[in-house]
Amino acid sequence: MKNTGSETPAVEMTRQAWSMSDPGRVAARTPSGTAIAMELGCAGVLMNTAIAAAKDPVRMAGAMKLAVEAGREAFLAGRMPRKLYAASPSSPTTGLIG
């Protein structure tokens, strides 16, 4: 998949941190890395070696599938706005028993 020029700054940071063979794609070694890459907006994740070298390749393939799905859903859902230097709770602090 070719880069459309609309990649996020997070994808650019990922490209610099991980060797990406194609714009928007990254090689991941773990399901957690796969989920993060997808959440950051990568178009795909290369994972042949991670699956082939796992102790249980079938189970690892299933974990990678779930990680791709979770990361993509998180990317599409969008994160809450970032708050710099805000330490206020999101839950109510008045009217509590205790």
FENRA-V59808 format. One record per residue. N is the residue number from 1. RES is the residue in one letter. PSI is psi in degrees with one decimal (none if undefined). Layout:
n=N res=RES psi=PSI
n=N res=RES psi=PSI
//
This chain:
n=1 res=M psi=128.9
n=2 res=K psi=150.4
n=3 res=N psi=129.7
n=4 res=T psi=1.6
n=5 res=G psi=3.4
n=6 res=S psi=26.4
n=7 res=E psi=152.1
n=8 res=T psi=159.9
n=9 res=P psi=-31.3
n=10 res=A psi=-38.0
n=11 res=V psi=-39.7
n=12 res=E psi=-42.5
n=13 res=M psi=-39.4
n=14 res=T psi=-42.1
n=15 res=R psi=-39.3
n=16 res=Q psi=-35.3
n=17 res=A psi=-37.6
n=18 res=W psi=145.2
n=19 res=S psi=113.5
n=20 res=M psi=125.1
n=21 res=S psi=-23.0
n=22 res=D psi=139.8
n=23 res=P psi=128.4
n=24 res=G psi=0.1
n=25 res=R psi=147.0
n=26 res=V psi=151.2
n=27 res=A psi=129.7
n=28 res=A psi=147.1
n=29 res=R psi=-19.6
n=30 res=T psi=157.3
n=31 res=P psi=-36.3
n=32 res=S psi=-40.4
n=33 res=G psi=-36.0
n=34 res=T psi=-46.6
n=35 res=A psi=-42.1
n=36 res=I psi=-45.1
n=37 res=A psi=-43.8
n=38 res=M psi=-38.4
n=39 res=E psi=-31.9
n=40 res=L psi=-11.2
n=41 res=G psi=11.0
n=42 res=C psi=146.6
n=43 res=A psi=-23.3
n=44 res=G psi=166.7
n=45 res=V psi=127.8
n=46 res=L psi=130.7
n=47 res=M psi=19.9
n=48 res=N psi=-52.5
n=49 res=T psi=-39.7
n=50 res=A psi=-37.8
n=51 res=I psi=-47.6
n=52 res=A psi=-34.0
n=53 res=A psi=-2.1
n=54 res=A psi=155.2
n=55 res=K psi=-36.5
n=56 res=D psi=87.9
n=57 res=P psi=-36.2
n=58 res=V psi=-44.6
n=59 res=R psi=-39.9
n=60 res=M psi=-40.2
n=61 res=A psi=-41.4
n=62 res=G psi=-40.9
n=63 res=A psi=-39.9
n=64 res=M psi=-40.3
n=65 res=K psi=-47.2
n=66 res=L psi=-37.2
n=67 res=A psi=-42.1
n=68 res=V psi=-46.3
n=69 res=E psi=-45.1
n=70 res=A psi=-44.7
n=71 res=G psi=-41.5
n=72 res=R psi=-43.6
n=73 res=E psi=-41.0
n=74 res=A psi=-41.2
n=75 res=F psi=-45.8
n=76 res=L psi=-33.7
n=77 res=A psi=-30.7
n=78 res=G psi=141.8
n=79 res=R psi=161.3
n=80 res=M psi=153.8
n=81 res=P psi=141.9
n=82 res=R psi=143.2
n=83 res=K psi=112.3
n=84 res=L psi=129.4
n=85 res=Y psi=24.3
n=86 res=A psi=117.4
n=87 res=A psi=36.0
n=88 res=S psi=139.6
n=89 res=P psi=149.5
n=90 res=S psi=-12.2
n=91 res=S psi=154.2
n=92 res=P psi=144.9
n=93 res=T psi=-1.5
n=94 res=T psi=153.6
n=95 res=G psi=15.5
n=96 res=L psi=147.7
n=97 res=I psi=132.2
n=98 res=G psi=none
//
